[in-house]
Amino acid sequence: MRRSLPKKGLSKDEILEKLKEYSKEDLDPSSGKLFTIAFESGIEEIRDVAFEAMKMFAFKNMLDFTEFPSMIKMEKDLVDVAVDLMHGDEKVTGTFTFGGTESVFLAVKAARDKFLLKKGFTIPEIVMPITAHPCYDKAAEYMGLKVKRVKVNEKYEACPEAINEALTENTAIIVGSAPNWPFGTVDPIEELAEIALDKKIWLHVDACVGGFVLPFMKKLGEKIPDFDFKIEGVCSISLDPHKYAYTPIGASILLFREKFYKIYSQFANLKWPGYPIVNPAVLSSRSEATLAAAWAVMNFLGEEGYLNLAKKILNARNKILKSLKEMDYKLMGEPSVILAFTGNLNLFKLCDEMAKRGWIFLPQRGIEGIAPSVHLTITPLHEMFVDPMLEDLKLVTEKIKDLPPSESEKVLEVFGMIMNLLAPGELDLSTIGKILEDIEKMAEIYGSKLLETFGLEKGFPKEMAMIYQFLNAFPPEIAELLVNYIVVEIFHRGF
């Protein structure tokens, strides 16, 4: 049933009560039980200073910096901090964005435009390891580039030889991560930079996760390889305050080695009769709220605060690593602030059982040549909760080991083998288009039944293992179509 505006506006109390009702099933990011996308410091004062700053600037629009020059001052301060952390010189400049994906979009646009202005019309290519974030595929899909994903080495780091072999005259940008999201390993940026310099190709370093924490871990004695502007050949770096700088969601920074590089990333238009448009970021209208909050939090913590928080991460991470080895789990490479592990048991069920005890892990479906795994994002808050979490993990591990595969799992395994035989390798556009047409027709008939089968017709089920296994049975292109359909239905229905 469609909703319409209330005839008479609700009172403040009514509104807040309704919002509480809507959020009653939300997980609590400050609980210390989420090892996922919740970057929590455990310092309550951070919330206070962030919220006060947000209230001061929430209704100021970054679209027109001539009206609100405060945004230029705050952005300059944050960019300067990021440049200092990334060992940039006076030539390095940057842009504040609302997230890592937006920063990546701008980096890809800059590399693409620079490439096309030199090479002329062609389809530019992004070459990157299979562990690089899908936001590069997203940027390529929006901006008309081709993506080449290549193998990683046995440490789950980018393989420079494989990157080099994949390069062509159409390669516009190479990507490395510090660290990558699936496994938390840092790519060999120095080796990638040598290739980029030799071939005169743009190298972007995705430090969205590590940019505001790896430098502090390095100061504490951790062996972190160089990944920043100390390395000649690095053209741009993205790093997110809303991750390990612990600012409210909606804060990222993109740095360019040369000021002129930023021109390639911007959008300007004076072809209409209205005001001159110059957009440094993808979005036009943007609230100053998250910029102000990021400025407030980073100045509140300072270097000493970030060093102390990095110590807490290391304490929690090292306890987890020790315990995982004792439980005979296999680590996926050399972890940083993120770690991943695999083992000879149903990891999807493991995550479900841990969720029943309140601990939220991220199951990873794996791909050909890389086994399914469990991803843990470690934050300072986890230092207080790591011991009870590990106790529960030991109990759940023993429980899952004794569970035989269900008949449904066996059927899914066979089904997956058949599907991959029918659709080996990447599917071309015409094949995907035909499949999409078929799915559209079938969805009208069987869509509701599909949601019901997975328990999604009334919201998200408490157990997700069967859904992960189902999606794991399909080739990626088909699985993507299915999850797209499911997400459309979820948001359409509203649950």
Secondary structure, DSSP 8 states (H G I E B T S, - for coil): ------SS---HHHHHHHHHHHTTTS--TTSS-B-SS----S-HHHHHHHHHHHHHHTT-BTT-TTT-THHHHHHHHHHHHHHHHTT--TT-EEEEESSHHHHHHHHHHHHHHHHHHHH-SS--EEEEETTS-THHHHHHHHHT-EEEEE-B-TTSSB-HHHHHHH--TTEEEEEEESS-TTT-----HHHHHHHHHHHT-EEEEE-TTTTTTHHHHHHTT------STTSTT--EEEE-TTTTT---SS-EEEEESSHHHHHHH-EEE-SSSSS-EEESSS-SS-BSHHHHHHHHHHHHHHHHHHHHHHHHHHHHHHHHHHHHHHTT-EE-S--SSEEEEE-SS-HHHHHHHHHHTT-B-EEE--BTTB--EEEEE--GGGGGTHHHHHHHHHHHHHHHHT----HHHHHHHHHHHHHHHHS-S---HHHHHHHHHHHHHHHHHHHHHHHHHTT-TTS--S--HHHHHHHHTS-HHHHHHHHHHHHHHHHHH--
